[in-house]
Amino acid sequence: PFNPSTTISYFLSVSGRVIVTVYDILGRRVAALLEGFQDAGFHSVSFQPENLPSGVYVVRLTARSFTTTTKIIYSK
């Protein structure tokens, strides 16, 4: 659980286009955190939910042909 913000960290083994988005539990996109080219290595992006209710959210990271998701819990 986090409040008021959280940092999403990840490692890219190769350079490429990266997209990081956050969805609510119903699958609606609530935030676009990053969309662009990044070099290989460690990276992080901050998520500061504004005007969002407490609850479970899903972070989706897509880099090249790889996609992963993780659940996060926002608690006001």
PyMOL Python script that loads the backbone (N, CA, C, O; Angstrom):
from pymol import cmd

cmd.read_pdbstr("""\
ATOM      1  N   PRO A   1       0.823  -1.204   0.000  1.00  0.00           N
ATOM      2  CA  PRO A   1       0.000   0.000   0.000  1.00  0.00           C
ATOM      3  C   PRO A   1       0.861   1.258   0.000  1.00  0.00           C
ATOM      4  O   PRO A   1       1.960   1.273   0.553  1.00  0.00           O
ATOM      5  N   PHE A   2       0.357   2.291  -0.614  1.00  0.00           N
ATOM      6  CA  PHE A   2       1.112   3.542  -0.671  1.00  0.00           C
ATOM      7  C   PHE A   2       0.187   4.737  -0.509  1.00  0.00           C
ATOM      8  O   PHE A   2      -1.013   4.661  -0.772  1.00  0.00           O
ATOM      9  N   ASN A   3       0.775   5.839  -0.072  1.00  0.00           N
ATOM     10  CA  ASN A   3       0.084   7.102   0.078  1.00  0.00           C
ATOM     11  C   ASN A   3       1.141   8.140   0.386  1.00  0.00           C
ATOM     12  O   ASN A   3       1.878   7.896   1.342  1.00  0.00           O
ATOM     13  N   PRO A   4       1.313   9.225  -0.264  1.00  0.00           N
ATOM     14  CA  PRO A   4       0.524   9.760  -1.362  1.00  0.00           C
ATOM     15  C   PRO A   4       1.073   9.411  -2.740  1.00  0.00           C
ATOM     16  O   PRO A   4       0.430   9.718  -3.745  1.00  0.00           O
ATOM     17  N   SER A   5       2.256   8.773  -2.818  1.00  0.00           N
ATOM     18  CA  SER A   5       2.800   8.419  -4.123  1.00  0.00           C
ATOM     19  C   SER A   5       3.620   7.136  -4.010  1.00  0.00           C
ATOM     20  O   SER A   5       3.935   6.676  -2.913  1.00  0.00           O
ATOM     21  N   THR A   6       3.954   6.575  -5.156  1.00  0.00           N
ATOM     22  CA  THR A   6       4.800   5.390  -5.192  1.00  0.00           C
ATOM     23  C   THR A   6       5.722   5.492  -6.391  1.00  0.00           C
ATOM     24  O   THR A   6       5.429   6.198  -7.356  1.00  0.00           O
ATOM     25  N   THR A   7       6.835   4.783  -6.323  1.00  0.00           N
ATOM     26  CA  THR A   7       7.784   4.749  -7.416  1.00  0.00           C
ATOM     27  C   THR A   7       7.798   3.363  -8.028  1.00  0.00           C
ATOM     28  O   THR A   7       7.927   2.365  -7.320  1.00  0.00           O
ATOM     29  N   ILE A   8       7.668   3.303  -9.329  1.00  0.00           N
ATOM     30  CA  ILE A   8       7.682   2.036 -10.065  1.00  0.00           C
ATOM     31  C   ILE A   8       9.049   1.919 -10.721  1.00  0.00           C
ATOM     32  O   ILE A   8       9.401   2.724 -11.584  1.00  0.00           O
ATOM     33  N   SER A   9       9.816   0.922 -10.314  1.00  0.00           N
ATOM     34  CA  SER A   9      11.165   0.715 -10.831  1.00  0.00           C
ATOM     35  C   SER A   9      11.202  -0.513 -11.718  1.00  0.00           C
ATOM     36  O   SER A   9      10.473  -1.479 -11.495  1.00  0.00           O
ATOM     37  N   TYR A  10      12.063  -0.464 -12.733  1.00  0.00           N
ATOM     38  CA  TYR A  10      12.164  -1.579 -13.667  1.00  0.00           C
ATOM     39  C   TYR A  10      13.521  -1.553 -14.354  1.00  0.00           C
ATOM     40  O   TYR A  10      14.216  -0.537 -14.360  1.00  0.00           O
ATOM     41  N   PHE A  11      13.878  -2.682 -14.926  1.00  0.00           N
ATOM     42  CA  PHE A  11      15.154  -2.839 -15.626  1.00  0.00           C
ATOM     43  C   PHE A  11      14.875  -3.218 -17.075  1.00  0.00           C
ATOM     44  O   PHE A  11      14.079  -4.121 -17.337  1.00  0.00           O
ATOM     45  N   LEU A  12      15.515  -2.545 -18.007  1.00  0.00           N
ATOM     46  CA  LEU A  12      15.415  -2.873 -19.423  1.00  0.00           C
ATOM     47  C   LEU A  12      16.718  -3.525 -19.863  1.00  0.00           C
ATOM     48  O   LEU A  12      17.789  -2.944 -19.691  1.00  0.00           O
ATOM     49  N   SER A  13      16.638  -4.714 -20.423  1.00  0.00           N
ATOM     50  CA  SER A  13      17.851  -5.396 -20.880  1.00  0.00           C
ATOM     51  C   SER A  13      18.330  -4.843 -22.217  1.00  0.00           C
ATOM     52  O   SER A  13      19.510  -4.951 -22.551  1.00  0.00           O
ATOM     53  N   VAL A  14      17.422  -4.254 -22.978  1.00  0.00           N
ATOM     54  CA  VAL A  14      17.780  -3.621 -24.257  1.00  0.00           C
ATOM     55  C   VAL A  14      17.028  -2.296 -24.370  1.00  0.00           C
ATOM     56  O   VAL A  14      15.974  -2.119 -23.759  1.00  0.00           O
ATOM     57  N   SER A  15      17.564  -1.388 -25.139  1.00  0.00           N
ATOM     58  CA  SER A  15      16.905  -0.105 -25.376  1.00  0.00           C
ATOM     59  C   SER A  15      15.647  -0.307 -26.211  1.00  0.00           C
ATOM     60  O   SER A  15      15.555  -1.259 -26.986  1.00  0.00           O
ATOM     61  N   GLY A  16      14.684   0.586 -26.051  1.00  0.00           N
ATOM     62  CA  GLY A  16      13.475   0.495 -26.858  1.00  0.00           C
ATOM     63  C   GLY A  16      12.377   1.393 -26.341  1.00  0.00           C
ATOM     64  O   GLY A  16      12.555   2.131 -25.372  1.00  0.00           O
ATOM     65  N   ARG A  17      11.251   1.319 -26.997  1.00  0.00           N
ATOM     66  CA  ARG A  17      10.070   2.111 -26.627  1.00  0.00           C
ATOM     67  C   ARG A  17       9.425   1.484 -25.402  1.00  0.00           C
ATOM     68  O   ARG A  17       9.241   0.268 -25.333  1.00  0.00           O
ATOM     69  N   VAL A  18       9.084   2.330 -24.438  1.00  0.00           N
ATOM     70  CA  VAL A  18       8.487   1.873 -23.182  1.00  0.00           C
ATOM     71  C   VAL A  18       7.189   2.624 -22.947  1.00  0.00           C
ATOM     72  O   VAL A  18       7.106   3.833 -23.163  1.00  0.00           O
ATOM     73  N   ILE A  19       6.174   1.888 -22.499  1.00  0.00           N
ATOM     74  CA  ILE A  19       4.886   2.482 -22.143  1.00  0.00           C
ATOM     75  C   ILE A  19       4.525   1.991 -20.748  1.00  0.00           C
ATOM     76  O   ILE A  19       4.524   0.788 -20.489  1.00  0.00           O
ATOM     77  N   VAL A  20       4.219   2.926 -19.848  1.00  0.00           N
ATOM     78  CA  VAL A  20       3.780   2.583 -18.498  1.00  0.00           C
ATOM     79  C   VAL A  20       2.436   3.260 -18.271  1.00  0.00           C
ATOM     80  O   VAL A  20       2.329   4.485 -18.325  1.00  0.00           O
ATOM     81  N   THR A  21       1.416   2.453 -18.018  1.00  0.00           N
ATOM     82  CA  THR A  21       0.067   2.974 -17.794  1.00  0.00           C
ATOM     83  C   THR A  21      -0.523   2.361 -16.533  1.00  0.00           C
ATOM     84  O   THR A  21      -0.112   1.285 -16.099  1.00  0.00           O
ATOM     85  N   VAL A  22      -1.490   3.062 -15.953  1.00  0.00           N
ATOM     86  CA  VAL A  22      -2.168   2.586 -14.750  1.00  0.00           C
ATOM     87  C   VAL A  22      -3.654   2.464 -15.061  1.00  0.00           C
ATOM     88  O   VAL A  22      -4.254   3.353 -15.665  1.00  0.00           O
ATOM     89  N   TYR A  23      -4.238   1.339 -14.633  1.00  0.00           N
ATOM     90  CA  TYR A  23      -5.659   1.051 -14.853  1.00  0.00           C
ATOM     91  C   TYR A  23      -6.345   0.822 -13.518  1.00  0.00           C
ATOM     92  O   TYR A  23      -5.726   0.353 -12.564  1.00  0.00           O
ATOM     93  N   ASP A  24      -7.631   1.157 -13.455  1.00  0.00           N
ATOM     94  CA  ASP A  24      -8.391   0.801 -12.263  1.00  0.00           C
ATOM     95  C   ASP A  24      -8.797  -0.668 -12.372  1.00  0.00           C
ATOM     96  O   ASP A  24      -8.529  -1.319 -13.381  1.00  0.00           O
ATOM     97  N   ILE A  25      -9.426  -1.169 -11.356  1.00  0.00           N
ATOM     98  CA  ILE A  25      -9.746  -2.601 -11.306  1.00  0.00           C
ATOM     99  C   ILE A  25     -10.780  -3.005 -12.361  1.00  0.00           C
ATOM    100  O   ILE A  25     -10.940  -4.190 -12.653  1.00  0.00           O
ATOM    101  N   LEU A  26     -11.484  -2.014 -12.934  1.00  0.00           N
ATOM    102  CA  LEU A  26     -12.450  -2.296 -13.995  1.00  0.00           C
ATOM    103  C   LEU A  26     -11.828  -2.232 -15.386  1.00  0.00           C
ATOM    104  O   LEU A  26     -12.508  -2.443 -16.390  1.00  0.00           O
ATOM    105  N   GLY A  27     -10.531  -1.938 -15.436  1.00  0.00           N
ATOM    106  CA  GLY A  27      -9.833  -1.910 -16.716  1.00  0.00           C
ATOM    107  C   GLY A  27      -9.808  -0.564 -17.412  1.00  0.00           C
ATOM    108  O   GLY A  27      -9.393  -0.477 -18.568  1.00  0.00           O
ATOM    109  N   ARG A  28     -10.242   0.486 -16.732  1.00  0.00           N
ATOM    110  CA  ARG A  28     -10.223   1.828 -17.314  1.00  0.00           C
ATOM    111  C   ARG A  28      -8.861   2.470 -17.072  1.00  0.00           C
ATOM    112  O   ARG A  28      -8.350   2.440 -15.953  1.00  0.00           O
ATOM    113  N   ARG A  29      -8.276   3.046 -18.110  1.00  0.00           N
ATOM    114  CA  ARG A  29      -6.987   3.711 -17.947  1.00  0.00           C
ATOM    115  C   ARG A  29      -7.184   4.984 -17.134  1.00  0.00           C
ATOM    116  O   ARG A  29      -8.012   5.827 -17.476  1.00  0.00           O
ATOM    117  N   VAL A  30      -6.413   5.116 -16.052  1.00  0.00           N
ATOM    118  CA  VAL A  30      -6.530   6.284 -15.190  1.00  0.00           C
ATOM    119  C   VAL A  30      -5.290   7.175 -15.242  1.00  0.00           C
ATOM    120  O   VAL A  30      -5.340   8.327 -14.812  1.00  0.00           O
ATOM    121  N   ALA A  31      -4.174   6.651 -15.767  1.00  0.00           N
ATOM    122  CA  ALA A  31      -2.956   7.462 -15.858  1.00  0.00           C
ATOM    123  C   ALA A  31      -2.021   6.880 -16.910  1.00  0.00           C
ATOM    124  O   ALA A  31      -1.858   5.665 -17.016  1.00  0.00           O
ATOM    125  N   ALA A  32      -1.415   7.768 -17.679  1.00  0.00           N
ATOM    126  CA  ALA A  32      -0.344   7.391 -18.614  1.00  0.00           C
ATOM    127  C   ALA A  32       0.939   7.980 -18.025  1.00  0.00           C
ATOM    128  O   ALA A  32       1.146   9.192 -18.086  1.00  0.00           O
ATOM    129  N   LEU A  33       1.792   7.142 -17.463  1.00  0.00           N
ATOM    130  CA  LEU A  33       2.975   7.618 -16.755  1.00  0.00           C
ATOM    131  C   LEU A  33       4.173   7.850 -17.653  1.00  0.00           C
ATOM    132  O   LEU A  33       4.994   8.728 -17.387  1.00  0.00           O
ATOM    133  N   LEU A  34       4.276   7.063 -18.721  1.00  0.00           N
ATOM    134  CA  LEU A  34       5.454   7.181 -19.579  1.00  0.00           C
ATOM    135  C   LEU A  34       5.152   6.572 -20.939  1.00  0.00           C
ATOM    136  O   LEU A  34       4.500   5.533 -21.040  1.00  0.00           O
ATOM    137  N   GLU A  35       5.633   7.232 -21.974  1.00  0.00           N
ATOM    138  CA  GLU A  35       5.572   6.675 -23.323  1.00  0.00           C
ATOM    139  C   GLU A  35       6.716   7.292 -24.104  1.00  0.00           C
ATOM    140  O   GLU A  35       6.691   8.476 -24.440  1.00  0.00           O
ATOM    141  N   GLY A  36       7.721   6.470 -24.388  1.00  0.00           N
ATOM    142  CA  GLY A  36       8.863   6.985 -25.119  1.00  0.00           C
ATOM    143  C   GLY A  36      10.020   6.013 -25.135  1.00  0.00           C
ATOM    144  O   GLY A  36       9.936   4.915 -24.585  1.00  0.00           O
ATOM    145  N   PHE A  37      11.097   6.425 -25.769  1.00  0.00           N
ATOM    146  CA  PHE A  37      12.288   5.601 -25.908  1.00  0.00           C
ATOM    147  C   PHE A  37      13.148   5.710 -24.658  1.00  0.00           C
ATOM    148  O   PHE A  37      13.342   6.800 -24.120  1.00  0.00           O
ATOM    149  N   GLN A  38      13.665   4.561 -24.197  1.00  0.00           N
ATOM    150  CA  GLN A  38      14.587   4.555 -23.062  1.00  0.00           C
ATOM    151  C   GLN A  38      15.750   3.625 -23.359  1.00  0.00           C
ATOM    152  O   GLN A  38      15.586   2.598 -24.017  1.00  0.00           O
ATOM    153  N   ASP A  39      16.929   3.994 -22.867  1.00  0.00           N
ATOM    154  CA  ASP A  39      18.110   3.148 -23.002  1.00  0.00           C
ATOM    155  C   ASP A  39      18.014   1.961 -22.051  1.00  0.00           C
ATOM    156  O   ASP A  39      17.234   1.974 -21.099  1.00  0.00           O
ATOM    157  N   ALA A  40      18.810   0.943 -22.320  1.00  0.00           N
ATOM    158  CA  ALA A  40      18.885  -0.216 -21.437  1.00  0.00           C
ATOM    159  C   ALA A  40      19.381   0.230 -20.068  1.00  0.00           C
ATOM    160  O   ALA A  40      20.147   1.188 -19.961  1.00  0.00           O
ATOM    161  N   GLY A  41      18.943  -0.465 -19.026  1.00  0.00           N
ATOM    162  CA  GLY A  41      19.377  -0.159 -17.666  1.00  0.00           C
ATOM    163  C   GLY A  41      18.205  -0.003 -16.719  1.00  0.00           C
ATOM    164  O   GLY A  41      17.059  -0.290 -17.065  1.00  0.00           O
ATOM    165  N   PHE A  42      18.518   0.459 -15.510  1.00  0.00           N
ATOM    166  CA  PHE A  42      17.490   0.668 -14.490  1.00  0.00           C
ATOM    167  C   PHE A  42      16.805   2.013 -14.692  1.00  0.00           C
ATOM    168  O   PHE A  42      17.441   3.016 -15.015  1.00  0.00           O
ATOM    169  N   HIS A  43      15.471   2.007 -14.490  1.00  0.00           N
ATOM    170  CA  HIS A  43      14.663   3.212 -14.634  1.00  0.00           C
ATOM    171  C   HIS A  43      13.576   3.204 -13.560  1.00  0.00           C
ATOM    172  O   HIS A  43      13.296   2.171 -12.951  1.00  0.00           O
ATOM    173  N   SER A  44      12.977   4.355 -13.342  1.00  0.00           N
ATOM    174  CA  SER A  44      11.839   4.433 -12.432  1.00  0.00           C
ATOM    175  C   SER A  44      10.932   5.579 -12.860  1.00  0.00           C
ATOM    176  O   SER A  44      11.355   6.529 -13.519  1.00  0.00           O
ATOM    177  N   VAL A  45       9.684   5.454 -12.465  1.00  0.00           N
ATOM    178  CA  VAL A  45       8.688   6.482 -12.751  1.00  0.00           C
ATOM    179  C   VAL A  45       7.809   6.618 -11.511  1.00  0.00           C
ATOM    180  O   VAL A  45       7.519   5.630 -10.836  1.00  0.00           O
ATOM    181  N   SER A  46       7.392   7.837 -11.220  1.00  0.00           N
ATOM    182  CA  SER A  46       6.582   8.104 -10.033  1.00  0.00           C
ATOM    183  C   SER A  46       5.096   8.138 -10.400  1.00  0.00           C
ATOM    184  O   SER A  46       4.712   8.637 -11.458  1.00  0.00           O
ATOM    185  N   PHE A  47       4.278   7.599  -9.508  1.00  0.00           N
ATOM    186  CA  PHE A  47       2.824   7.645  -9.673  1.00  0.00           C
ATOM    187  C   PHE A  47       2.251   8.386  -8.476  1.00  0.00           C
ATOM    188  O   PHE A  47       2.386   7.947  -7.334  1.00  0.00           O
ATOM    189  N   GLN A  48       1.609   9.515  -8.752  1.00  0.00           N
ATOM    190  CA  GLN A  48       0.970  10.329  -7.728  1.00  0.00           C
ATOM    191  C   GLN A  48      -0.503  10.467  -8.092  1.00  0.00           C
ATOM    192  O   GLN A  48      -0.879  11.374  -8.834  1.00  0.00           O
ATOM    193  N   PRO A  49      -1.333   9.575  -7.575  1.00  0.00           N
ATOM    194  CA  PRO A  49      -2.746   9.622  -7.949  1.00  0.00           C
ATOM    195  C   PRO A  49      -3.416  10.889  -7.453  1.00  0.00           C
ATOM    196  O   PRO A  49      -3.394  11.201  -6.263  1.00  0.00           O
ATOM    197  N   GLU A  50      -4.004  11.604  -8.378  1.00  0.00           N
ATOM    198  CA  GLU A  50      -4.742  12.812  -8.026  1.00  0.00           C
ATOM    199  C   GLU A  50      -6.207  12.572  -8.346  1.00  0.00           C
ATOM    200  O   GLU A  50      -6.552  12.114  -9.435  1.00  0.00           O
ATOM    201  N   ASN A  51      -7.050  12.882  -7.398  1.00  0.00           N
ATOM    202  CA  ASN A  51      -8.497  12.729  -7.583  1.00  0.00           C
ATOM    203  C   ASN A  51      -8.907  11.292  -7.843  1.00  0.00           C
ATOM    204  O   ASN A  51      -9.929  11.056  -8.487  1.00  0.00           O
ATOM    205  N   LEU A  52      -8.142  10.330  -7.362  1.00  0.00           N
ATOM    206  CA  LEU A  52      -8.510   8.920  -7.490  1.00  0.00           C
ATOM    207  C   LEU A  52      -8.889   8.383  -6.123  1.00  0.00           C
ATOM    208  O   LEU A  52      -8.282   8.754  -5.118  1.00  0.00           O
ATOM    209  N   PRO A  53      -9.884   7.516  -6.077  1.00  0.00           N
ATOM    210  CA  PRO A  53     -10.262   6.928  -4.787  1.00  0.00           C
ATOM    211  C   PRO A  53      -9.260   5.856  -4.357  1.00  0.00           C
ATOM    212  O   PRO A  53      -8.497   5.341  -5.175  1.00  0.00           O
ATOM    213  N   SER A  54      -9.273   5.535  -3.085  1.00  0.00           N
ATOM    214  CA  SER A  54      -8.471   4.421  -2.595  1.00  0.00           C
ATOM    215  C   SER A  54      -8.915   3.156  -3.310  1.00  0.00           C
ATOM    216  O   SER A  54     -10.083   3.022  -3.676  1.00  0.00           O
ATOM    217  N   GLY A  55      -7.993   2.235  -3.507  1.00  0.00           N
ATOM    218  CA  GLY A  55      -8.363   0.982  -4.141  1.00  0.00           C
ATOM    219  C   GLY A  55      -7.190   0.288  -4.792  1.00  0.00           C
ATOM    220  O   GLY A  55      -6.037   0.692  -4.644  1.00  0.00           O
ATOM    221  N   VAL A  56      -7.514  -0.763  -5.513  1.00  0.00           N
ATOM    222  CA  VAL A  56      -6.516  -1.561  -6.218  1.00  0.00           C
ATOM    223  C   VAL A  56      -6.390  -1.040  -7.646  1.00  0.00           C
ATOM    224  O   VAL A  56      -7.388  -0.803  -8.327  1.00  0.00           O
ATOM    225  N   TYR A  57      -5.149  -0.866  -8.084  1.00  0.00           N
ATOM    226  CA  TYR A  57      -4.850  -0.418  -9.438  1.00  0.00           C
ATOM    227  C   TYR A  57      -3.853  -1.377 -10.069  1.00  0.00           C
ATOM    228  O   TYR A  57      -3.120  -2.075  -9.368  1.00  0.00           O
ATOM    229  N   VAL A  58      -3.830  -1.406 -11.378  1.00  0.00           N
ATOM    230  CA  VAL A  58      -2.924  -2.283 -12.117  1.00  0.00           C
ATOM    231  C   VAL A  58      -1.979  -1.429 -12.941  1.00  0.00           C
ATOM    232  O   VAL A  58      -2.408  -0.569 -13.710  1.00  0.00           O
ATOM    233  N   VAL A  59      -0.688  -1.675 -12.772  1.00  0.00           N
ATOM    234  CA  VAL A  59       0.334  -0.976 -13.549  1.00  0.00           C
ATOM    235  C   VAL A  59       0.751  -1.919 -14.679  1.00  0.00           C
ATOM    236  O   VAL A  59       1.087  -3.079 -14.439  1.00  0.00           O
ATOM    237  N   ARG A  60       0.725  -1.414 -15.901  1.00  0.00           N
ATOM    238  CA  ARG A  60       1.125  -2.202 -17.068  1.00  0.00           C
ATOM    239  C   ARG A  60       2.348  -1.557 -17.700  1.00  0.00           C
ATOM    240  O   ARG A  60       2.333  -0.373 -18.036  1.00  0.00           O
ATOM    241  N   LEU A  61       3.411  -2.344 -17.861  1.00  0.00           N
ATOM    242  CA  LEU A  61       4.633  -1.880 -18.495  1.00  0.00           C
ATOM    243  C   LEU A  61       4.849  -2.699 -19.763  1.00  0.00           C
ATOM    244  O   LEU A  61       4.876  -3.929 -19.725  1.00  0.00           O
ATOM    245  N   THR A  62       5.002  -2.002 -20.883  1.00  0.00           N
ATOM    246  CA  THR A  62       5.288  -2.645 -22.157  1.00  0.00           C
ATOM    247  C   THR A  62       6.604  -2.095 -22.682  1.00  0.00           C
ATOM    248  O   THR A  62       6.783  -0.882 -22.797  1.00  0.00           O
ATOM    249  N   ALA A  63       7.526  -3.004 -23.000  1.00  0.00           N
ATOM    250  CA  ALA A  63       8.822  -2.628 -23.562  1.00  0.00           C
ATOM    251  C   ALA A  63       9.114  -3.603 -24.699  1.00  0.00           C
ATOM    252  O   ALA A  63       9.302  -4.802 -24.492  1.00  0.00           O
ATOM    253  N   ARG A  64       9.146  -3.045 -25.903  1.00  0.00           N
ATOM    254  CA  ARG A  64       9.318  -3.865 -27.101  1.00  0.00           C
ATOM    255  C   ARG A  64       8.202  -4.892 -27.155  1.00  0.00           C
ATOM    256  O   ARG A  64       7.035  -4.500 -27.195  1.00  0.00           O
ATOM    257  N   SER A  65       8.498  -6.192 -27.159  1.00  0.00           N
ATOM    258  CA  SER A  65       7.450  -7.218 -27.234  1.00  0.00           C
ATOM    259  C   SER A  65       7.113  -7.799 -25.860  1.00  0.00           C
ATOM    260  O   SER A  65       6.336  -8.750 -25.769  1.00  0.00           O
ATOM    261  N   PHE A  66       7.684  -7.243 -24.798  1.00  0.00           N
ATOM    262  CA  PHE A  66       7.473  -7.731 -23.438  1.00  0.00           C
ATOM    263  C   PHE A  66       6.442  -6.868 -22.726  1.00  0.00           C
ATOM    264  O   PHE A  66       6.507  -5.640 -22.782  1.00  0.00           O
ATOM    265  N   THR A  67       5.483  -7.514 -22.052  1.00  0.00           N
ATOM    266  CA  THR A  67       4.486  -6.809 -21.250  1.00  0.00           C
ATOM    267  C   THR A  67       4.359  -7.484 -19.899  1.00  0.00           C
ATOM    268  O   THR A  67       4.310  -8.710 -19.804  1.00  0.00           O
ATOM    269  N   THR A  68       4.305  -6.666 -18.852  1.00  0.00           N
ATOM    270  CA  THR A  68       4.090  -7.197 -17.510  1.00  0.00           C
ATOM    271  C   THR A  68       3.106  -6.302 -16.779  1.00  0.00           C
ATOM    272  O   THR A  68       3.000  -5.111 -17.072  1.00  0.00           O
ATOM    273  N   THR A  69       2.392  -6.878 -15.831  1.00  0.00           N
ATOM    274  CA  THR A  69       1.450  -6.116 -15.016  1.00  0.00           C
ATOM    275  C   THR A  69       1.690  -6.435 -13.545  1.00  0.00           C
ATOM    276  O   THR A  69       2.142  -7.524 -13.192  1.00  0.00           O
ATOM    277  N   THR A  70       1.381  -5.473 -12.712  1.00  0.00           N
ATOM    278  CA  THR A  70       1.452  -5.679 -11.273  1.00  0.00           C
ATOM    279  C   THR A  70       0.350  -4.875 -10.594  1.00  0.00           C
ATOM    280  O   THR A  70      -0.035  -3.805 -11.066  1.00  0.00           O
ATOM    281  N   LYS A  71      -0.149  -5.398  -9.489  1.00  0.00           N
ATOM    282  CA  LYS A  71      -1.189  -4.706  -8.738  1.00  0.00           C
ATOM    283  C   LYS A  71      -0.554  -3.827  -7.679  1.00  0.00           C
ATOM    284  O   LYS A  71       0.452  -4.191  -7.070  1.00  0.00           O
ATOM    285  N   ILE A  72      -1.161  -2.653  -7.467  1.00  0.00           N
ATOM    286  CA  ILE A  72      -0.748  -1.760  -6.401  1.00  0.00           C
ATOM    287  C   ILE A  72      -1.995  -1.327  -5.639  1.00  0.00           C
ATOM    288  O   ILE A  72      -3.094  -1.316  -6.192  1.00  0.00           O
ATOM    289  N   ILE A  73      -1.823  -0.975  -4.384  1.00  0.00           N
ATOM    290  CA  ILE A  73      -2.958  -0.578  -3.545  1.00  0.00           C
ATOM    291  C   ILE A  73      -2.734   0.846  -3.068  1.00  0.00           C
ATOM    292  O   ILE A  73      -1.739   1.150  -2.410  1.00  0.00           O
ATOM    293  N   TYR A  74      -3.671   1.707  -3.408  1.00  0.00           N
ATOM    294  CA  TYR A  74      -3.634   3.110  -2.994  1.00  0.00           C
ATOM    295  C   TYR A  74      -4.558   3.272  -1.798  1.00  0.00           C
ATOM    296  O   TYR A  74      -5.743   2.945  -1.869  1.00  0.00           O
ATOM    297  N   SER A  75      -4.010   3.777  -0.699  1.00  0.00           N
ATOM    298  CA  SER A  75      -4.782   3.937   0.514  1.00  0.00           C
ATOM    299  C   SER A  75      -4.673   5.388   0.979  1.00  0.00           C
ATOM    300  O   SER A  75      -3.589   5.860   1.322  1.00  0.00           O
ATOM    301  N   LYS A  76      -5.806   6.087   0.985  1.00  0.00           N
ATOM    302  CA  LYS A  76      -5.801   7.502   1.414  1.00  0.00           C
ATOM    303  C   LYS A  76      -5.748   7.571   2.919  1.00  0.00           C
ATOM    304  O   LYS A  76      -5.736   8.662   3.488  1.00  0.00           O
TER     305      LYS A  76
END
""", "prot")
cmd.dss("prot")
cmd.show_as("cartoon", "prot")
cmd.util.cbc("prot")
cmd.orient("prot")
